Amino acid sequence: MKSLHISVAAEKITSILGFPVTNSLLTSLIVMALLIVIAFKVNFQKTQKKKSKRSTLYLIFEMIIGGFYGFFKNIAGERTDQLFPLLMTLFLFIVFGNWIGLLPGVGSIGFYEHTVHGEVFVPLFRGPNADLNTTIALSLISVSVTQYLSIKAHGIKGYISRFINFTNPIKAFVGILELISEFAKILSFSFRLFGNIFAGEVLLMVMIFLIPVLVPIPFLALEIFVGFIQALVFTMLTTIFVVVATEKHE
């Protein structure tokens, strides 16, 4: 690169039938394709009758999934079987999306585009969660599932009564706060994940640009850890919100 390039918004690299394809969307598709391939490979290994034929990949994912199932079981209890496929999918997509943004070439391989401001570098790849559009989409999925399960648990009338209850002034005020908090979850989820991942990638990029030898290694290790923690926090909060929203109160 001629200079350090930092952009808050994801850059458009092409369009398909008028639909813009950004570098973060391209990387998201790569992450999804990778997860699908791993899922098929692990599932194929699971069907093998002889355990001796199962690969190291299968054993690793069996250990990871078993460990996380036990972890979410402690939070969600009997709801775990219903929630676990979604929670594990969210966790794997987020953590792989966080880590893929740390690979060599992501953010540095691209092309120069001529604009009115001169030549602008456009990277081909960008971490999915370093794009606010991706984190908002994940937040909408999390909050929408929470609302759906809440309606399923309490019924339409019980669900609405959480937000609109005029039996007394206190319940009416609490209902308004509850409604505001549901919308606040979308902002909280999306900006927390985006802010941590984007800031981490910028920090790592700056360190590599200034001192490319050895010094960035501790920062890289830190970002690997942060990527894991952010994925865990997102899925854990989703679990807690679902449990609270579906809890039946006397």
Secondary structure, 3 states (H helix, E strand, C coil): CCCCCCCCCCCEEEEECCEEEEHHHHHHHHHHHHHHHHHHHHHHHHCCCCHHHCCHHHHHHHHHHHHHHHHHHHHHHHHHHHHHHHHHHHHHHHHHHHHHCCCCCCCCCEEEEEECCEEEEEECCCCHHHCHHHHHHHHHHHHHHHHHHHHHHHHHHHHHHCCCCCCCHHHHHHHHHHHHHHHHHHHHHHHHHHHHHHHHHHHHHHHHHHCCCCCHHHHHHHHHHHHHHHHHHHHHHHHHHHHHHHCCCC
